[in-house]
Amino acid sequence: MELERKVYADTATDAEAAEYQQLSELLTSSLETRVTEVAARLGGSQ
């Protein structure tokens, strides 16, 4: 959360901003994968 605060306050270093971006992409990807898995189990498609 501290990293996110720094990014939104525009006080993050370039390295911190890059790390935040990587984490954001990873978490978004994981969430999308999970939604797809659940939808498949329910017999739907997303």
N, C-alpha and C positions, 0 to 999 in steps of 0.2 A: 504494500500500500504506500509505503514511503516513496518508492520509485515512481509510482503513478502520480503522487502529489507533486513531485519535482517536475515531472513532464508537463503536467497541467499548469504549474506555476511558472513554467519556462525557465526553471533554474537547473535543469538536468544537463549534465555534460553530454557531448556527442555519444560517448560510449554508453551512458545510461539510457539515452533516448533509443539507441540501437537495441540495447538489451530489452527495453520495454516493448519495442516493436516486435522483436522475436518472440517474446513471451505472449504477446497479444495474438500473434498469428498461430502459435502453438495451441493456445487455449481455445481460440475460435475453431480451429481445425478439429480439436478434440470434441468440442460441443457438437459440431456438425456431424462428425462420425457417430457420436452417441445417438443423435436424433435419427439418423439413418438406421442404426441398429434396432432401435426401439420400434420404428415404423415397420421394419421388416418383420419383427416378431409379431406385430399386430396385424400383419397382412396388408399393410398400406405401402405407399411409396412416397418418398419426399424428394 
